[in-house]
Amino acid sequence: MQANGLAPVQVWREKIYSGGWKTAEAGVLEVTEKATGERMGAIGCASPADVSLAAAMARDAQRAWSATPGPQRGDVLREVARLIREHREEIALQIVRETGSIRPKGHAEVELAIREILEAAALASQPTGMITTSDVKGRHSVARRIPLGVVGVITPWNSPFLLAARAIAPALATGNAVLLKPDPQSPVCGGAIYAQLFAAAGLPEGLFHVLPGGVQTGDALVRDPLVNMISFTGSTQVGKQIGAVAGGLLKRVNLELGGKNPYIVLDDADVEAAASAGAWGSFLHQGQICMSAGRHLVHERIAEAYIASLVRRAKALKVGDPFKGDFHIGPIVNERQAANVERIVADSVSKGAKILAGGSRDGLFFAPTVMVDVAPGMPVFEEEIFGPVAAVTVVKSDDEAVSLANQTGYGLVAAVVSADLRRAQRVADRLHAGIVHINDQTVVHEVFGPMGGLGLSGNGHNYSTLTNADQFTEWQWMTSRDDVPAYPF
């Protein structure tokens, strides 16, 4: 790390990080600015052979790391957090350019990542076991946590810096080595920057590897026999494939996948406050968040006022290149995704939905869109959109809202807005979701609450201060006696 900053272009140019920066066997990946398509550089693309070599190196380095006292492992993570604070502005701007996020979202991602890393550092100082009881006199019995070994982390492009931190940091804190495969659309802010940070913080060589690449790279990581766990955040389609392979290898796998998240607004809600929260939940980061509000289920008594407020807010949002100005909405990540949002909107209109705001795009810039008369069976009701679209369905009762909210195979996040907390709690208790918020929107991220989904949204294994120790360690039962007892054989 250089005195004047991270200087990523000088360090990661056309390389992977695996025992230092080195040439990758599979060539390079282009790194682009999403708003303009401008080439920012290139990074190495890891081959299956690169993955295999990295896994072997990581396994060897992990043995010494697991023997390092926990507080000393935590010190390395605390230094990483300090370095991120020192370079927060350049990291945030790299996120903005590489993912198309607006500046406030880039800065928030950096701050949330710092918190994830600091809480993981604290985990390294926590008790690692307990004395258990035994019904045999003279038998000393303990249960202790031991590292899994080598953890493979596969992250998406939408919040790459944050979602890498929440897996890398607790994995290292608990004594594991890490192989990180960032998404090929965000390999610098999702990977190369972390390589620089951990190297500068004094992490022993060989423990952390950054292996950018596509399907072949990810498949090699999942299948490698030296990789003991896979942590994957991404689409349900890919998550199913990873889960099938990892399950067949009896390998631990943590999947946080897509969502079609309901945002329920009851008839006693503050309409303006609810519409503001709903707009944030659907339009933040162009709706390209697994926790985005995918369906607004609004009581008929306030639906007209709510829709009017939502439309007004959507029309007031400014769309443009977030690196060049203060905009609310940046670009969709690529043409394929933008075309898919367009398809979902057009097909839903053909089935009876109406557009009251937006509905069109200029290249990758999709106008914030409000759709009404949305019903089950329409793509905008059924499919994860990953675009800035607020789909409104009017309901007649709390029961109908719950029924429609649960009419999906997903189960990531749900939210309920009401002036009556008891009523809201009764609704919340009936929702099928790994995360439920009352009087808030769906896009809420904290390290303290378990983050994970049910059904098609994941396997229910969560990231949080409450659950990270369970995620990244194994329980080992150990007994001892002063002498070998006599047995009848």
PLY file of the C-alpha trace (Angstrom):
ply
format ascii 1.0
element vertex 489
property float x
property float y
property float z
element edge 488
property int vertex1
property int vertex2
end_header
0.00 0.00 0.00
1.40 3.34 -1.01
1.46 6.48 1.08
-0.77 8.35 -1.35
-3.49 5.68 -1.36
-4.35 2.15 -2.43
-3.25 2.81 -6.03
-5.17 -0.27 -7.22
-4.33 0.06 -10.92
-0.62 -0.20 -10.21
-0.99 -3.27 -8.03
-3.63 -5.53 -9.50
-3.10 -4.93 -13.22
-3.76 -8.25 -15.01
-2.91 -10.31 -11.88
-4.53 -12.54 -9.30
-3.55 -12.49 -5.63
-2.37 -15.93 -4.53
0.87 -16.03 -2.58
1.46 -12.49 -3.84
0.39 -10.93 -7.14
0.97 -13.27 -10.07
-0.11 -13.93 -13.64
-3.30 -15.96 -13.99
-3.52 -18.98 -16.26
-6.94 -18.04 -17.70
-5.96 -14.60 -18.96
-7.60 -11.39 -17.82
-11.00 -9.82 -17.10
-11.82 -6.29 -18.21
-12.72 -3.89 -15.40
-15.26 -1.28 -16.55
-17.08 1.75 -15.25
-20.74 0.77 -15.40
-22.20 4.20 -16.13
-20.00 4.87 -19.16
-18.63 1.51 -20.24
-15.16 3.00 -19.96
-12.35 0.50 -19.48
-10.66 1.02 -16.11
-8.09 -1.73 -16.52
-7.87 -5.51 -16.34
-7.40 -8.10 -13.62
-6.28 -11.72 -13.77
-8.84 -14.48 -14.36
-8.14 -17.55 -12.23
-8.19 -20.97 -13.90
-9.18 -24.22 -12.15
-5.45 -24.92 -11.83
-4.98 -21.56 -10.09
-7.77 -22.49 -7.68
-6.17 -25.84 -6.92
-2.78 -24.27 -6.20
-4.38 -21.61 -4.01
-6.31 -24.21 -2.01
-3.15 -26.19 -1.31
-1.28 -23.07 -0.25
-4.19 -21.98 1.94
-4.41 -25.37 3.64
-0.75 -25.22 4.59
-0.92 -21.62 5.84
-4.12 -22.27 7.80
-2.45 -24.71 10.18
-0.14 -22.06 11.61
-2.89 -19.43 11.57
-5.26 -21.59 13.60
-2.51 -21.96 16.23
-2.11 -18.17 16.43
-3.80 -16.77 19.57
-7.25 -15.42 18.76
-6.58 -11.88 19.99
-3.62 -11.65 17.61
-5.83 -12.73 14.70
-8.25 -10.03 15.80
-5.46 -7.45 15.76
-4.91 -8.06 12.04
-8.60 -7.48 11.36
-8.62 -4.31 13.46
-5.71 -3.01 11.37
-7.67 -3.77 8.20
-10.59 -1.75 9.59
-8.23 1.13 10.35
-6.84 1.06 6.82
-10.32 1.07 5.35
-11.15 4.17 7.39
-7.97 5.82 6.15
-8.85 5.06 2.51
-12.65 5.17 2.78
-13.11 7.85 0.10
-11.13 6.12 -2.67
-12.72 2.75 -1.85
-16.22 4.28 -1.98
-15.51 5.91 -5.34
-14.20 2.61 -6.73
-17.51 1.02 -5.65
-19.42 3.83 -7.38
-17.55 3.42 -10.66
-17.36 -0.37 -10.68
-20.94 -1.16 -9.59
-22.88 1.93 -10.70
-23.99 2.69 -7.15
-24.74 6.25 -6.08
-22.19 7.89 -3.82
-24.15 7.63 -0.52
-24.57 3.91 -1.11
-20.85 3.52 -1.82
-19.95 5.32 1.39
-22.52 3.36 3.41
-21.11 0.09 2.08
-17.65 1.05 3.30
-18.89 1.98 6.77
-20.93 -1.21 7.10
-17.91 -3.26 6.04
-15.82 -1.62 8.77
-18.41 -2.63 11.36
-18.51 -6.20 10.03
-14.72 -6.47 10.34
-14.54 -4.95 13.83
-17.24 -7.28 15.14
-15.41 -10.24 13.61
-12.20 -9.09 15.28
-14.01 -9.20 18.62
-15.15 -12.75 17.84
-11.50 -13.85 17.85
-11.28 -12.99 21.59
-14.40 -14.88 22.65
-14.38 -18.22 24.53
-13.81 -21.15 22.19
-15.43 -23.88 24.22
-16.92 -25.10 27.48
-16.53 -27.81 30.05
-19.36 -30.30 29.69
-20.65 -32.75 32.23
-20.11 -36.52 32.21
-21.85 -39.34 34.04
-18.58 -41.27 34.31
-16.36 -40.56 37.30
-12.87 -39.48 36.30
-13.76 -38.47 32.73
-12.99 -34.82 31.92
-15.18 -33.64 29.05
-14.98 -30.45 26.99
-16.57 -29.14 23.80
-14.51 -26.69 21.77
-14.77 -24.85 18.49
-12.16 -25.61 15.85
-11.72 -23.96 12.43
-13.23 -25.59 9.36
-9.97 -25.18 7.42
-10.27 -23.48 4.02
-13.37 -21.40 3.29
-14.40 -20.50 -0.27
-16.26 -17.19 -0.54
-18.21 -16.32 -3.71
-19.67 -12.81 -3.77
-21.99 -10.84 -6.10
-21.44 -7.50 -7.83
-24.17 -5.41 -6.21
-22.59 -4.84 -2.76
-19.22 -6.53 -3.29
-17.15 -4.78 -0.63
-19.67 -5.33 2.16
-20.71 -8.86 1.27
-17.10 -9.98 1.06
-16.34 -8.50 4.48
-19.15 -10.34 6.26
-17.69 -13.72 5.23
-13.94 -13.07 4.99
-13.62 -11.42 8.40
-15.32 -14.03 10.63
-13.71 -16.86 8.66
-10.23 -15.46 9.31
-11.07 -14.51 12.90
-12.00 -18.10 13.73
-8.75 -19.48 12.30
-9.63 -20.38 8.72
-7.95 -19.53 5.42
-10.04 -17.88 2.69
-10.27 -18.21 -1.09
-12.34 -15.29 -2.41
-13.94 -15.34 -5.86
-15.37 -11.89 -6.51
-17.89 -11.42 -9.29
-16.20 -10.67 -12.63
-18.18 -7.42 -12.85
-16.65 -6.03 -9.64
-13.29 -7.76 -9.08
-11.42 -4.74 -7.74
-13.74 -3.33 -5.05
-14.93 -6.88 -4.37
-11.52 -8.49 -4.17
-8.28 -6.79 -5.19
-8.66 -4.01 -2.64
-9.02 -6.61 0.12
-5.81 -8.29 -1.06
-4.00 -4.99 -0.62
-5.62 -4.31 2.74
-4.79 -7.67 4.29
-1.25 -7.62 2.94
-0.71 -4.14 4.40
-2.25 -5.26 7.72
0.29 -8.08 8.10
-1.85 -11.14 7.38
0.55 -14.07 6.85
1.07 -14.96 3.20
-0.95 -17.81 1.78
-3.99 -17.36 4.03
-6.02 -15.13 1.73
-6.39 -15.46 -2.04
-8.35 -13.40 -4.57
-9.37 -15.49 -7.58
-11.60 -13.52 -9.98
-13.38 -15.45 -12.68
-16.62 -16.78 -14.05
-18.44 -20.11 -13.93
-15.35 -22.29 -14.39
-13.53 -20.58 -11.53
-16.51 -20.83 -9.20
-17.13 -24.49 -10.05
-13.49 -25.34 -9.37
-13.70 -23.59 -6.01
-16.85 -25.45 -5.00
-15.47 -28.84 -6.06
-11.92 -28.54 -4.74
-11.41 -31.25 -2.08
-9.24 -28.94 0.07
-12.03 -26.33 0.37
-14.11 -27.21 3.42
-16.93 -24.67 3.16
-18.57 -22.47 0.54
-20.14 -19.14 1.43
-22.23 -17.94 -1.53
-24.33 -14.83 -2.00
-26.07 -14.50 -5.35
-28.93 -15.73 -7.49
-31.20 -18.59 -6.55
-30.47 -20.35 -9.84
-26.73 -20.47 -9.20
-27.23 -21.15 -5.50
-29.20 -24.31 -6.29
-26.35 -25.58 -8.46
-23.75 -24.83 -5.79
-25.90 -26.42 -3.09
-26.32 -29.61 -5.15
-22.59 -29.97 -5.78
-21.52 -29.06 -2.24
-24.15 -31.35 -0.73
-22.92 -34.24 -2.83
-19.43 -33.63 -1.48
-20.73 -33.37 2.12
-19.30 -29.88 2.22
-20.76 -27.12 4.39
-22.48 -24.47 2.28
-24.03 -21.16 3.28
-26.43 -19.75 0.67
-28.03 -16.31 0.72
-30.01 -16.03 -2.47
-32.71 -13.93 -4.16
-35.92 -12.47 -2.84
-39.34 -11.20 -3.87
-39.86 -9.23 -0.72
-43.29 -7.98 0.38
-43.73 -4.49 1.83
-47.13 -4.41 3.54
-48.78 -1.05 4.25
-51.85 -1.28 6.50
-54.68 1.24 6.44
-53.65 3.02 9.66
-50.14 3.80 8.40
-48.73 7.29 7.93
-49.05 7.40 4.13
-46.23 9.85 3.41
-43.77 8.10 5.72
-44.74 4.70 4.31
-44.37 5.90 0.70
-40.96 7.41 1.44
-39.77 4.15 2.97
-41.31 2.16 0.12
-39.57 4.30 -2.50
-36.24 3.75 -0.75
-36.87 0.01 -0.54
-37.59 -0.30 -4.27
-35.31 2.31 -5.85
-32.10 2.23 -3.79
-29.20 1.05 -5.99
-31.65 0.81 -8.91
-33.46 -1.99 -7.07
-30.40 -4.23 -7.53
-30.44 -5.57 -3.97
-31.72 -8.99 -2.92
-33.60 -7.27 -0.06
-35.36 -4.70 -2.29
-39.09 -4.20 -1.81
-40.39 -6.36 -4.66
-44.13 -6.08 -3.97
-46.00 -3.20 -2.27
-49.15 -4.71 -0.72
-51.27 -1.69 0.23
-54.65 -1.59 1.96
-57.43 -0.28 -0.29
-58.46 2.50 2.13
-55.14 4.32 1.66
-54.03 2.92 -1.70
-54.91 5.98 -3.78
-52.99 8.35 -1.49
-50.07 5.95 -1.17
-49.75 5.46 -4.93
-49.93 9.21 -5.56
-47.13 9.80 -3.05
-45.02 6.98 -4.49
-45.44 8.31 -8.04
-44.52 11.83 -6.94
-41.36 10.56 -5.28
-40.37 8.39 -8.26
-40.73 11.31 -10.68
-38.57 13.53 -8.44
-35.57 11.18 -8.50
-32.63 12.21 -10.70
-31.05 9.59 -12.96
-27.45 9.84 -14.15
-23.78 8.93 -13.80
-23.18 8.84 -10.02
-19.46 9.42 -10.39
-20.06 12.73 -12.13
-22.85 14.19 -10.02
-25.32 13.85 -7.18
-27.89 11.50 -8.61
-30.43 9.23 -6.93
-30.42 6.51 -9.58
-27.37 5.15 -11.42
-27.10 2.58 -14.22
-28.31 -0.99 -14.32
-25.20 -3.18 -14.15
-25.26 -4.41 -17.77
-27.35 -4.65 -20.93
-28.58 -8.17 -20.19
-30.00 -7.11 -16.84
-31.50 -3.89 -18.22
-33.21 -5.85 -20.99
-34.61 -8.28 -18.42
-36.15 -5.44 -16.39
-37.66 -4.09 -19.61
-39.10 -7.52 -20.39
-40.67 -7.89 -16.95
-42.31 -4.46 -17.21
-43.59 -4.97 -20.78
-44.92 -8.49 -20.15
-46.72 -7.31 -17.03
-48.33 -4.44 -18.93
-49.53 -6.93 -21.55
-51.23 -8.83 -18.72
-53.04 -5.77 -17.33
-50.61 -3.84 -15.14
-50.40 -0.05 -15.63
-47.37 2.24 -15.52
-47.88 5.50 -13.62
-44.24 6.62 -13.59
-41.12 5.60 -15.52
-41.27 2.37 -17.49
-38.55 3.26 -19.99
-34.79 3.37 -20.21
-31.97 5.21 -21.91
-29.27 2.61 -22.36
-28.51 1.26 -18.89
-30.36 4.10 -17.15
-33.85 2.88 -16.23
-36.33 5.48 -14.98
-37.79 4.82 -11.50
-41.01 2.98 -12.29
-44.31 2.65 -10.43
-46.74 -0.03 -11.61
-50.29 -0.58 -10.35
-53.04 -3.16 -10.89
-50.34 -5.76 -10.29
-51.69 -9.26 -9.68
-50.38 -12.78 -9.16
-49.29 -14.39 -12.41
-47.65 -11.23 -13.74
-43.85 -11.29 -14.04
-43.57 -8.14 -11.94
-45.39 -9.94 -9.10
-43.61 -13.27 -9.44
-40.00 -12.58 -10.52
-37.09 -10.91 -8.79
-36.68 -7.74 -10.86
-33.28 -6.28 -9.92
-34.40 -2.96 -11.39
-35.98 0.27 -10.04
-39.58 -0.91 -10.17
-42.20 -0.51 -7.43
-45.08 -2.93 -8.07
-48.27 -2.07 -6.16
-51.05 -4.55 -5.37
-54.13 -3.34 -3.49
-55.47 -5.57 -0.70
-58.74 -5.56 1.22
-57.59 -6.98 4.55
-54.66 -8.05 6.69
-55.41 -11.67 5.84
-55.21 -10.98 2.11
-51.95 -9.10 2.60
-50.44 -12.07 4.44
-51.73 -14.53 1.87
-50.25 -12.56 -1.04
-47.00 -11.89 0.82
-46.50 -15.62 1.32
-47.53 -16.46 -2.26
-43.93 -17.00 -3.34
-41.21 -19.58 -3.03
-38.84 -16.91 -1.75
-38.48 -16.00 1.91
-35.77 -13.42 2.45
-37.28 -10.21 3.88
-40.74 -8.90 4.67
-41.86 -5.59 6.17
-45.08 -4.28 7.75
-46.07 -0.66 8.35
-48.84 0.20 10.82
-49.61 2.65 13.61
-50.77 -0.29 15.72
-47.72 -2.31 16.80
-49.82 -5.20 18.12
-51.62 -5.47 14.79
-48.34 -5.24 12.89
-46.84 -7.95 15.08
-49.78 -10.26 14.40
-49.17 -9.82 10.67
-45.39 -10.19 11.04
-45.80 -13.45 12.97
-47.50 -15.02 9.94
-44.93 -14.03 7.31
-42.60 -16.62 5.78
-39.27 -14.81 5.79
-35.86 -15.06 7.42
-35.98 -11.32 8.21
-39.05 -9.26 9.17
-39.15 -5.52 9.88
-42.02 -3.62 11.51
-42.37 0.06 10.60
-39.39 0.02 8.28
-38.66 -0.92 4.68
-36.97 -4.12 3.57
-33.38 -3.00 2.84
-31.92 -3.04 6.35
-28.43 -4.42 6.97
-26.72 -4.85 10.34
-24.06 -7.27 11.51
-25.96 -7.89 14.77
-29.15 -9.48 13.43
-29.06 -12.86 11.63
-29.05 -12.22 7.86
-30.41 -15.10 5.81
-33.45 -16.38 3.99
-35.90 -19.27 3.84
-37.12 -21.30 0.89
-35.68 -20.14 -2.44
-33.90 -17.33 -0.60
-31.33 -19.62 1.00
-30.70 -22.45 3.39
-31.35 -20.43 6.55
-27.71 -20.26 7.62
-27.19 -16.69 8.71
-24.40 -14.12 8.95
-24.30 -12.15 12.22
-22.46 -11.68 15.49
-24.96 -14.17 16.90
-24.28 -16.91 14.35
-20.82 -16.39 12.81
-19.03 -18.66 15.27
-21.40 -21.48 14.32
-20.99 -20.77 10.62
-17.22 -20.83 10.44
-16.22 -23.46 13.04
-16.93 -27.07 13.92
-17.71 -28.35 17.39
-15.20 -30.92 18.63
-15.91 -33.06 21.70
-12.80 -34.06 23.66
-12.50 -36.22 26.76
-9.55 -37.20 28.94
-8.87 -39.51 31.91
-5.92 -39.99 34.20
-5.70 -43.68 33.28
-7.17 -46.05 30.72
-10.19 -47.75 32.31
-10.66 -51.51 32.39
-13.07 -52.93 29.80
-14.64 -56.40 29.68
-13.03 -57.42 26.37
0 1
1 2
2 3
3 4
4 5
5 6
6 7
7 8
8 9
9 10
10 11
11 12
12 13
13 14
14 15
15 16
16 17
17 18
18 19
19 20
20 21
21 22
22 23
23 24
24 25
25 26
26 27
27 28
28 29
29 30
30 31
31 32
32 33
33 34
34 35
35 36
36 37
37 38
38 39
39 40
40 41
41 42
42 43
43 44
44 45
45 46
46 47
47 48
48 49
49 50
50 51
51 52
52 53
53 54
54 55
55 56
56 57
57 58
58 59
59 60
60 61
61 62
62 63
63 64
64 65
65 66
66 67
67 68
68 69
69 70
70 71
71 72
72 73
73 74
74 75
75 76
76 77
77 78
78 79
79 80
80 81
81 82
82 83
83 84
84 85
85 86
86 87
87 88
88 89
89 90
90 91
91 92
92 93
93 94
94 95
95 96
96 97
97 98
98 99
99 100
100 101
101 102
102 103
103 104
104 105
105 106
106 107
107 108
108 109
109 110
110 111
111 112
112 113
113 114
114 115
115 116
116 117
117 118
118 119
119 120
120 121
121 122
122 123
123 124
124 125
125 126
126 127
127 128
128 129
129 130
130 131
131 132
132 133
133 134
134 135
135 136
136 137
137 138
138 139
139 140
140 141
141 142
142 143
143 144
144 145
145 146
146 147
147 148
148 149
149 150
150 151
151 152
152 153
153 154
154 155
155 156
156 157
157 158
158 159
159 160
160 161
161 162
162 163
163 164
164 165
165 166
166 167
167 168
168 169
169 170
170 171
171 172
172 173
173 174
174 175
175 176
176 177
177 178
178 179
179 180
180 181
181 182
182 183
183 184
184 185
185 186
186 187
187 188
188 189
189 190
190 191
191 192
192 193
193 194
194 195
195 196
196 197
197 198
198 199
199 200
200 201
201 202
202 203
203 204
204 205
205 206
206 207
207 208
208 209
209 210
210 211
211 212
212 213
213 214
214 215
215 216
216 217
217 218
218 219
219 220
220 221
221 222
222 223
223 224
224 225
225 226
226 227
227 228
228 229
229 230
230 231
231 232
232 233
233 234
234 235
235 236
236 237
237 238
238 239
239 240
240 241
241 242
242 243
243 244
244 245
245 246
246 247
247 248
248 249
249 250
250 251
251 252
252 253
253 254
254 255
255 256
256 257
257 258
258 259
259 260
260 261
261 262
262 263
263 264
264 265
265 266
266 267
267 268
268 269
269 270
270 271
271 272
272 273
273 274
274 275
275 276
276 277
277 278
278 279
279 280
280 281
281 282
282 283
283 284
284 285
285 286
286 287
287 288
288 289
289 290
290 291
291 292
292 293
293 294
294 295
295 296
296 297
297 298
298 299
299 300
300 301
301 302
302 303
303 304
304 305
305 306
306 307
307 308
308 309
309 310
310 311
311 312
312 313
313 314
314 315
315 316
316 317
317 318
318 319
319 320
320 321
321 322
322 323
323 324
324 325
325 326
326 327
327 328
328 329
329 330
330 331
331 332
332 333
333 334
334 335
335 336
336 337
337 338
338 339
339 340
340 341
341 342
342 343
343 344
344 345
345 346
346 347
347 348
348 349
349 350
350 351
351 352
352 353
353 354
354 355
355 356
356 357
357 358
358 359
359 360
360 361
361 362
362 363
363 364
364 365
365 366
366 367
367 368
368 369
369 370
370 371
371 372
372 373
373 374
374 375
375 376
376 377
377 378
378 379
379 380
380 381
381 382
382 383
383 384
384 385
385 386
386 387
387 388
388 389
389 390
390 391
391 392
392 393
393 394
394 395
395 396
396 397
397 398
398 399
399 400
400 401
401 402
402 403
403 404
404 405
405 406
406 407
407 408
408 409
409 410
410 411
411 412
412 413
413 414
414 415
415 416
416 417
417 418
418 419
419 420
420 421
421 422
422 423
423 424
424 425
425 426
426 427
427 428
428 429
429 430
430 431
431 432
432 433
433 434
434 435
435 436
436 437
437 438
438 439
439 440
440 441
441 442
442 443
443 444
444 445
445 446
446 447
447 448
448 449
449 450
450 451
451 452
452 453
453 454
454 455
455 456
456 457
457 458
458 459
459 460
460 461
461 462
462 463
463 464
464 465
465 466
466 467
467 468
468 469
469 470
470 471
471 472
472 473
473 474
474 475
475 476
476 477
477 478
478 479
479 480
480 481
481 482
482 483
483 484
484 485
485 486
486 487
487 488
